[in-house]
Amino acid sequence: MTTAMPPSAADQLRAALEGQETKLPPRPEVVAEVLALMDDANADSRRLARLVHGDPALAAHVLRVANSPAWCGRSRIVTLQQAVARLGMGTLQEIVLCVGMSEVYRAPGHEQTAREIWRHALATALYAKIVARACRENVEAAFLGGLLHSVGHAVVLRKAARRAKRKRIKVSREEILEVVGEQQKEVGLGLAETWDLPDVVKAAIQWVDQPEAATRHRSLVHTVALAARLSTEMLEGLPVDEEAIFPLADELNLYPEDLDAVRESELTVQEAMKAMAA
């Protein structure tokens, strides 16, 4: 007679999550404002500047970014008007998005794991901009797709962390990420629908892990997928996975020298991450 093996912590967590509705976080107000600006061809920086002016914490963050090594000019910025002039509307939108989204990428009890997911999302967004420029694609869409491609991971991680604590399940980082990975895409797409995110973001969420299957926005999906690979290499110190990266670069018609130039932007990405992380 064989003795049945006790369920693993991951299986216990799956059981605890089964049938539990995922509570989606509300869309941050500043994210809604930036998305509206991105969708408005006649928008200018004054509307966004007013939004920043109305939030002291956000204004302080913008000033800190403007004076960071990534954007610092010859003189120190002391007013918000100077910061807006130095950064430009595109970068200002990105900063506001990052501040608004940073709260979503949090999971009490698993702060380090949540931080790693957030850092990867931010690095992917920054690399996606660089790739998009090289491909002459929409830079704003690339940044947004990179920043939000893993939002499902963050939401499910928070839910799983709460259930594990309530059920007193001692789950390792690897086990909770295994369970999160199984549910994140469905939750991410649900969030994108609820938040009324652009279709390019929905495509990035759906196909970033299998870009060859994308049936719409293929270039954007491949841009985010390549950026995500490069981010993983940079953050985890992994060797170059040419078998994974070269097909993505080929799809985007990036020549080897173009791909080398993107890779050589690592220091730029790192400096921007230090400045923009809320």
Solvent accessible surface area in square Angstrom, and as a share of the most:
residue,aa,sasa,rsa
1,M,242,1.08
2,T,130,0.76
3,T,126,0.73
4,A,90,0.70
5,M,169,0.76
6,P,104,0.65
7,P,86,0.54
8,S,53,0.34
9,A,17,0.13
10,A,6,0.04
11,D,67,0.35
12,Q,74,0.33
13,L,0,0.00
14,R,67,0.24
15,A,67,0.52
16,A,12,0.09
17,L,5,0.02
18,E,140,0.63
19,G,83,0.80
20,Q,77,0.34
21,E,162,0.73
22,T,28,0.16
23,K,174,0.74
24,L,52,0.26
25,P,23,0.14
26,P,115,0.72
27,R,90,0.33
28,P,30,0.19
29,E,131,0.59
30,V,24,0.14
31,V,0,0.00
32,A,28,0.22
33,E,53,0.24
34,V,0,0.00
35,L,18,0.09
36,A,43,0.34
37,L,4,0.02
38,M,46,0.20
39,D,128,0.66
40,D,55,0.28
41,A,107,0.83
42,N,139,0.71
43,A,27,0.21
44,D,54,0.28
45,S,34,0.22
46,R,168,0.61
47,R,89,0.33
48,L,0,0.00
49,A,17,0.13
50,R,156,0.57
51,L,37,0.19
52,V,0,0.00
53,H,93,0.42
54,G,65,0.63
55,D,51,0.27
56,P,109,0.69
57,A,78,0.61
58,L,3,0.01
59,A,17,0.13
60,A,60,0.47
61,H,19,0.08
62,V,0,0.00
63,L,48,0.24
64,R,115,0.42
65,V,0,0.00
66,A,0,0.00
67,N,24,0.12
68,S,11,0.07
69,P,117,0.73
70,A,34,0.27
71,W,60,0.21
72,C,65,0.39
73,G,38,0.36
74,R,256,0.93
75,S,73,0.47
76,R,173,0.63
77,I,14,0.07
78,V,104,0.60
79,T,56,0.33
80,L,15,0.07
81,Q,119,0.53
82,Q,79,0.35
83,A,0,0.00
84,V,19,0.11
85,A,86,0.67
86,R,67,0.24
87,L,14,0.07
88,G,30,0.29
89,M,49,0.22
90,G,33,0.32
91,T,19,0.11
92,L,0,0.00
93,Q,4,0.02
94,E,10,0.05
95,I,0,0.00
96,V,0,0.00
97,L,1,0.00
98,C,0,0.00
99,V,38,0.22
100,G,7,0.07
101,M,0,0.00
102,S,7,0.04
103,E,103,0.46
104,V,7,0.04
105,Y,6,0.02
106,R,107,0.39
107,A,2,0.02
108,P,87,0.55
109,G,62,0.60
110,H,38,0.17
111,E,110,0.49
112,Q,114,0.51
113,T,8,0.04
114,A,4,0.03
115,R,124,0.45
116,E,58,0.26
117,I,20,0.10
118,W,14,0.05
119,R,80,0.29
120,H,41,0.18
121,A,0,0.00
122,L,1,0.01
123,A,0,0.00
124,T,0,0.00
125,A,0,0.00
126,L,13,0.06
127,Y,5,0.02
128,A,0,0.00
129,K,21,0.09
130,I,35,0.18
131,V,0,0.00
132,A,0,0.00
133,R,138,0.50
134,A,38,0.30
135,C,25,0.15
136,R,217,0.79
137,E,77,0.34
138,N,94,0.48
139,V,39,0.23
140,E,72,0.32
141,A,18,0.14
142,A,1,0.00
143,F,1,0.00
144,L,3,0.02
145,G,0,0.00
146,G,0,0.00
147,L,0,0.00
148,L,1,0.00
149,H,13,0.06
150,S,7,0.05
151,V,0,0.00
152,G,0,0.00
153,H,51,0.23
154,A,3,0.02
155,V,8,0.05
156,V,0,0.00
157,L,0,0.00
158,R,54,0.20
159,K,26,0.11
160,A,0,0.00
161,A,6,0.05
162,R,132,0.48
163,R,30,0.11
164,A,5,0.04
165,K,170,0.72
166,R,177,0.65
167,K,109,0.46
168,R,220,0.80
169,I,17,0.08
170,K,193,0.82
171,V,22,0.13
172,S,48,0.31
173,R,104,0.38
174,E,114,0.51
175,E,46,0.21
176,I,0,0.00
177,L,49,0.24
178,E,90,0.40
179,V,0,0.00
180,V,0,0.00
181,G,39,0.37
182,E,101,0.45
183,Q,52,0.23
184,Q,20,0.09
185,K,52,0.22
186,E,142,0.64
187,V,17,0.10
188,G,0,0.00
189,L,50,0.25
190,G,29,0.28
191,L,0,0.00
192,A,0,0.00
193,E,116,0.52
194,T,93,0.54
195,W,5,0.02
196,D,110,0.57
197,L,5,0.02
198,P,53,0.33
199,D,62,0.32
200,V,29,0.17
201,V,0,0.00
202,K,36,0.15
203,A,0,0.00
204,A,0,0.00
205,I,2,0.01
206,Q,54,0.24
207,W,19,0.07
208,V,27,0.16
209,D,96,0.50
210,Q,74,0.33
211,P,14,0.09
212,E,122,0.54
213,A,46,0.36
214,A,4,0.03
215,T,113,0.65
216,R,88,0.32
217,H,73,0.33
218,R,89,0.32
219,S,40,0.26
220,L,20,0.10
221,V,0,0.00
222,H,7,0.03
223,T,1,0.00
224,V,0,0.00
225,A,5,0.04
226,L,0,0.00
227,A,0,0.00
228,A,14,0.11
229,R,114,0.42
230,L,6,0.03
231,S,0,0.00
232,T,41,0.24
233,E,24,0.11
234,M,24,0.11
235,L,55,0.27
236,E,115,0.51
237,G,66,0.63
238,L,85,0.42
239,P,112,0.71
240,V,70,0.40
241,D,65,0.34
242,E,93,0.42
243,E,157,0.70
244,A,20,0.15
245,I,0,0.00
246,F,90,0.37
247,P,75,0.47
248,L,13,0.07
249,A,4,0.03
250,D,100,0.52
251,E,74,0.33
252,L,13,0.06
253,N,128,0.66
254,L,13,0.06
255,Y,147,0.56
256,P,99,0.62
257,E,112,0.50
258,D,45,0.23
259,L,4,0.02
260,D,68,0.35
261,A,57,0.44
262,V,2,0.01
263,R,55,0.20
264,E,139,0.62
265,S,21,0.14
266,E,71,0.32
267,L,115,0.57
268,T,85,0.49
269,V,2,0.01
270,Q,62,0.28
271,E,59,0.26
272,A,6,0.05
273,M,7,0.03
274,K,157,0.66
275,A,2,0.02
276,M,0,0.00
277,A,25,0.19
278,A,62,0.48
